[in-house]
């Protein structure tokens, strides 16, 4: 490929997005069914839903597959499907070699933000911020890339902008100061605000800040995870009373948005104190202030009103292997699909709460090393919860400087799944590259971003299911 200056930066990216949209227009004219392949997380679900909504509006038949990764088996399955165009969203760039080898003769679009490995075969269009010198971990998510392609298809696609906002928040692209989406993500934010679908305000980022009693809003919040408060209403209540914040006004529950600035300050102070008393970094409270994204057309009291909470609902669907429900909700199902998704969320929350309490309470499960924090998840955690536990624990690990490693065994006991997270300010390493390399040593596949990555592969010979803590003298006696 001849490199020229115009491929760099936003303009270059948007040019490529336009090229991809032209391919889609061509497909729409031909009318052949298109297969969408997307990644199983909130960002991947929103990306697939944006693409699916486009095809729906263009009256192009489509089907969607949501996959956790692409390996020989998955790609061979795709290759065995009837000839037809394929679009990969939020996945694909890291698997270019295998995709080119198995699907090279097809018409393919790859709309992704993961660091590319290899380049696409001639005729394919890959839209990826990394190819234009833009950082795919904060500039734009998979849903955002897909939205920026969709937007070129016509102005009616702009109503899909809220999905791009939800996807970016699901991928935690709001890590910067002020918890605001920046870069290319801002295009979707502006479009959604312009259409009156989204309101952005500055506040405490607790879920349901306009609709829930404050202690509930605190306990429901999982991005960031607040150790001891997320999932624990009683502790949230205790923090509020310590802060001297009234939870009721007459008979009505007050909400976060009812609090005065003074009350908010007292609440954060009390929360910082609470965290410190339990050995957690009090700086975490800084992540609780910032941009709040409210989907103003959604019903209050549902998990869809707050865009971060919407993303959590989708993540739960993904982790519980019901991404189909997530797609249904993203595409507008507010009856059966939403009801089912909400019961999946309930079950997910209770499983996660059990895993987290085991990590925090059972000796030996969490091991602090010099540069690493290791969570020995064994088989009780199950491979589904690994990434969830990793994301949640890492969001509470501000300033530790350690890389978090969480692993568990798959149900068959033969494969292990590993998730790693680099906390901000941690060692400057590319975790995606490390996981790719390590997984290949165990006939597995790995990859991801430099700050969040994962792998699965055969369980190494001799890897203990559960490692007892080293015997320390003076430790607690017990069974
Ligand atoms: Mn993503």
Boltz pocket constraint, residues with backbone or C-beta under 6 A from the ligand:
constraints:
  - pocket:
      binder: B
      contacts: [[A, 43], [A, 44], [A, 90], [A, 113], [A, 141], [A, 142], [A, 143], [A, 171]]
      max_distance: 6.0
